[in-house]
Amino acid sequence: MRKDISTNDKDINDLFLKVVDLVTQARERVATAVNIAEVYTKFHIGQYIVEYEQKGETRAEYGKAVLKELSKRLTDRLGDGWSYSTLKNIRQFYIVFSKGLTSGCPKSNQKANQWLADYPKAEEHISEPTFALSWSHYLILMRVEN
């Protein structure tokens, strides 16, 4: 014989709410990790661009040509999201934030610090800021003059 399991609506509802809460928290953590990964990746891409451009003799024109060619190749390989203007923003982001101009950003962020500890640095001697905001926030902050 089959034994019927009696469930009470309150118990099921409590279980449901706990599961929903757990899944929601996990999704928030994933989104935060993705944002942090994007910012650190763009910081290092900017570093690579600046280091590469510094080898050029006529910097302004040379840099423009480098970014246009890099944009074309990255778009061909990785798809959309690598326009010339995006690469200019990435380069500017590195220039601004590599100098320690991180006002408006929290000095310490546990999630960002953990990500930074695990993130491969382009050059070990480079000290880098701790990022706690999304890429879109840094795009806005770079436009602030004072």
C-alpha positions in Angstrom: 0.0 0.0 0.0 1.0 3.5 -0.7 1.4 5.9 2.2 0.1 9.4 1.5 2.4 12.2 2.6 0.5 15.0 4.0 2.0 18.4 3.5 0.8 21.6 5.0 0.6 24.7 2.8 2.6 26.7 5.3 5.5 24.2 5.3 5.6 24.1 1.5 5.4 27.9 1.3 8.3 28.2 3.8 10.4 25.8 1.7 9.4 27.7 -1.5 10.5 31.0 -0.1 13.8 29.7 1.2 14.6 28.2 -2.2 13.6 31.4 -4.0 15.7 33.5 -1.6 18.8 31.2 -2.2 18.5 31.3 -6.0 18.0 35.1 -6.0 21.1 35.6 -3.8 23.1 33.3 -6.1 22.1 35.2 -9.1 23.1 38.5 -7.5 26.5 37.0 -6.6 27.0 35.9 -10.2 26.0 39.3 -11.6 28.5 41.0 -9.2 31.3 38.6 -10.2 30.6 39.2 -13.9 30.7 43.0 -13.4 33.9 42.8 -11.5 35.5 40.5 -14.1 34.5 42.9 -16.9 36.0 45.9 -15.1 39.3 44.2 -14.3 39.5 42.7 -17.8 39.0 46.2 -19.4 41.6 47.7 -17.0 44.2 45.2 -18.2 43.2 45.6 -21.9 43.7 49.3 -21.4 47.1 48.5 -19.9 48.1 46.4 -22.9 47.0 49.1 -25.3 48.9 51.9 -23.5 52.0 49.8 -23.2 51.8 48.8 -26.9 51.2 52.4 -28.0 54.1 53.8 -26.0 56.4 52.0 -28.4 55.0 54.1 -31.3 56.8 57.2 -32.5 54.0 59.5 -33.6 51.6 58.6 -30.8 48.3 60.3 -31.7 48.1 59.0 -35.3 49.8 55.7 -34.5 47.4 55.1 -31.5 44.4 55.8 -33.7 45.5 53.3 -36.3 46.3 50.7 -33.6 42.8 51.0 -32.0 41.1 50.8 -35.4 43.0 47.6 -36.4 42.6 46.1 -32.9 38.8 46.9 -33.1 38.5 45.2 -36.4 40.4 42.0 -35.3 38.6 41.7 -32.0 35.2 42.1 -33.6 36.1 39.5 -36.2 37.2 37.1 -33.5 34.9 37.9 -30.5 31.9 39.6 -32.1 30.3 42.9 -31.3 31.4 45.1 -28.4 34.9 46.0 -29.6 34.3 49.3 -31.5 37.0 51.9 -31.8 35.2 54.2 -29.3 34.9 51.3 -26.8 38.7 50.7 -27.1 39.3 54.4 -26.6 37.2 54.3 -23.4 39.1 51.2 -22.2 42.4 53.0 -22.8 41.2 56.1 -21.0 39.9 54.0 -18.1 43.4 52.5 -17.6 45.1 55.9 -17.9 42.7 57.5 -15.3 42.5 54.7 -12.8 46.1 53.4 -13.0 47.1 56.7 -11.5 45.2 55.9 -8.4 42.4 58.4 -9.2 39.8 56.3 -7.5 37.8 59.0 -5.7 34.2 58.0 -5.5 35.0 54.4 -5.2 35.1 52.5 -1.9 38.7 51.9 -0.8 37.9 48.4 0.4 35.4 45.9 -1.0 35.6 42.3 0.1 34.2 40.8 -3.1 36.4 43.0 -5.3 39.5 42.2 -3.1 38.8 38.5 -3.5 38.4 38.8 -7.2 41.6 40.8 -7.4 43.6 38.2 -5.4 42.5 35.6 -8.0 42.8 37.7 -11.1 45.9 37.3 -13.3 47.8 40.6 -13.4 49.2 41.8 -16.7 52.5 42.7 -14.9 53.1 41.8 -11.3 54.8 45.1 -10.5 51.7 47.1 -11.5 49.7 48.2 -8.5 46.0 48.5 -9.4 43.0 50.0 -7.8 40.2 48.0 -6.3 37.1 48.2 -8.4 33.7 47.9 -6.9 31.4 49.5 -9.5 30.2 48.3 -12.9 31.8 49.3 -16.2 28.9 51.7 -17.0 29.5 53.5 -13.6 33.2 54.0 -14.5 32.3 55.4 -17.9 30.3 58.1 -16.2 33.0 58.7 -13.6 35.6 59.2 -16.2 33.6 62.2 -17.6 33.6 64.0 -14.2 36.3 66.6 -14.3 36.3 67.6 -10.6 
